[in-house]
Amino acid sequence: MMVRSNSIRRTLHCALVSLAVCIFAGAGDPSSRFTEIGHQLMCICGCGQILLECNHVGCPSSDSMRNELMAAVTRGDSDSLVQQAFVQKYGPTVLAAPTTAGFDRAAWIMPIVALLLGFGIVILIVRAWRNRPEPMLADGVHASPGAELEKFREQARQETDL
């Protein structure tokens, strides 16, 4: 009977530890969350820099935005809730990367489409250059490479005294 109660107790302890790990897996260090979220947001002062990397002396926006971000992180707001609050207050340009929903998908898809289209055009041009016909001389004779061409070059050199 004693063996069975130890087994039950050990199973219960394992279940509690597993539950605690699952619950606290998302709870990270506030400073690391602050840094992670801060690198996903842009400063709105017009500098075009990431919020935590805005280096303008006396920037009117970055200090207040950082304070708002720190307050949200210490409150325990989720990452998506913090981003949504910033988007509602400052507009969608506050996000460093466009979302993957709706029309913003075009910002992710268009560079790939343009790259593939560019490669296709280059391939078509190279094929066209390879398959173009041999040049013909004015009297309809094909220019021939090799010994005949050298013979004509030598004749041109002699006639022009070069």
Secondary structure, 3 states (H helix, E strand, C coil): CHHHHHHHHHHHHHHHHHHHHHHHCCCCCHHHHHHHHHCCEECCCCCCCEHHHCCCCCCCCHHHHHHHHHHHHHHCCCHHHHHHHHHHHHCHHHECCCCCCHHHHHHHHHHHHHHHHHHHHHHHHHHHHHCCCCCECCCCCECCCCHHHHHHHHHHHHHHCC
